Amino acid sequence: MKLYKIETVQHVNASIEECWDFFSSPKNLQTITLDNMSFIIQDFDEKRMYPGQIITYTLKPLLGIKMSWVTEITFIKENHYFIDVQRFGPYKFWHHKHFFEPTETGVKMTDVVHYALPFGYLGRLMNKLIVENKLKKIFDYRHNKIEELFNSQTITAKSLRKDS
């Protein structure tokens, strides 16, 4: 099994509590997911995130083909990190760690995803041709959406300066 890794880091202009409240709520996943993926939460118990929580979704990740995805929240340390894993879905393996680290100006948010595809050599070829690029687009969209939601409202000293 070939295991792939994606790691992203982003600064968020918010308190650790604001970040945690937003990112630990499954309700907000749709907000930070590409519209063309038709991401819909099918089952969620509406409770605050907890270890063992199961969340089911439908989405259309490739070629408009509708798929089901079941994730489980496996570990949580409030305001620090949580981990979700795929129990059923399009990947052979999916393990996603979300880290939150307070900084002087907000929060450093780090995502680390390890994933594997089914179908051996064909899966490796699909990763190179399609999946890797699709995941990059998903995380790029997420980065831009987070910038829009949290970071675009910050007025910097430079933007307040008038040129002479």
N, C-alpha and C positions, 0 to 999 in steps of 0.2 A: 504494500500500500504506500503510495507516494503522498506525503503530507506537505501541504503548502501553508505559508504563513503570510498574513497581512498585518501590518502594524501602522496605526495612524496616531498622531499627536496633534492636539488642538488646544489653544488657549481660549477660555470662555470668560467673558467679563461678567461674572456673577459670583455670588457667594457659594460656598460648598453646599449649603442647604438648598439653595435655588437649583443648582445643578442636579443634586441628588433627587429632589422632588420631580424634576422634569424627566431625567433620563432613566430613573428607576420605575417610571410608570409605563406599563405596556400601552396605555392609551395614546401615548405620544409617538409611538413607532410609526404610525401612518403619516404623521406630520413630517418626519424626516426621511421618508421613503419615496423614491421616484413614483410619480403618479402613474406612469405607464406600466408599472408592475401590478396594478390593481390589488394592492395589499389590503386585506380586510381581516380584522380579528373576528374569529368565529366563536371562540369560547374563552372566557376569562372571568374569574370569580369576583372581580371588582374589588378585591382586597389589596391592601398595601403589599408590595412585593415581599415574599418570604421563601426560604429554601423549600423545595418540593413543589412550588407552584407550577402548574401546567398551563400553557397558553397555546391555543391552536389558531392558525391563520390559513387563509388561502391567498395565493399570489400567482402572478404570471411572470416568472423570471425570464423565460426564453420563448420566443416565437409565439407569444400569446397563449401558451399552453397552461391551463389552470392546474395548480398543484396544491396539495395540503402540506402544512409544515406544523410540527408539534415541537415546542421547546419546553424545557424544564429549567427553572431557576435552581441552581444547585448550591451556590454559596453566596452569602451576603455579609459584608461588614459595612453597616450603615455609614454613609458619607465617605467611604473609602473605595469599595469595589463591589461588584457582583459578577457572577458568571452564569451564562446561559448555555445550554447544550441542546442540540437537536436530538430528539428521540425518534422522530419519523420525518422524512422529507427528502429533498432532492440530493442531499450529500450523503456519502458513506460515513463521514465524520464531520462534525461542526462543533467547535468549542470556542466561545467568545467571552473574553475577559474585558470588563469595563473598569478602568481605574480613574479615581478622582483625587487630585492632590492640590490642596490650597496653595496659592502663591500670593505674593504681595498685591497683585493686581487682579486676582480672580482665581481661576481653577485651571490646572493643567489636566486635560482629559486625554487618556491613552486607551486605545482599543487594540487588543491583540486577538486575532482570529487564526485558529489552526483549522484547516479543512482538508478533506480528501474526497475524491470523486469515485463513484463505482466504475466498473467496466475495465479495470486494469489499463492496458496500453491505450485503448480508445478513450478512457477517461482522461489520461494524461494529454492526449491530443486535443480533446475538447477543452481542457483547461487552457492550453496554449492558444487555441483558435478563438474561443468564445468566453469561457467562464472567468478567466483572469481579468479580461477587459471589462466584462460586465460588473464584476465586483469593484473594480477601480471606479467605474462610473457611479455605482451605488454609493461608495464612500466619498467620492468627490461631491456628489449631490448633497449628501449628509453634511459634509464640511461647509458647503456654501449655505445650506439652510440654517445651520447653527450660527454661522456668521451673521446671517440676516436676523435671526431671532434674538441673539444675545449681544453681538458685537457691533452691529451697525449703528446703534443708538449712542455710542460713546463719542463724545466730541473731544478731539485732541487739541492741544495747545496750538499745534501747527495749523489746524483748520480755522482757528480763531484769529490768527495773525493776519494782518493786512500787509500786502506788499507795498513798499514805498515807491 
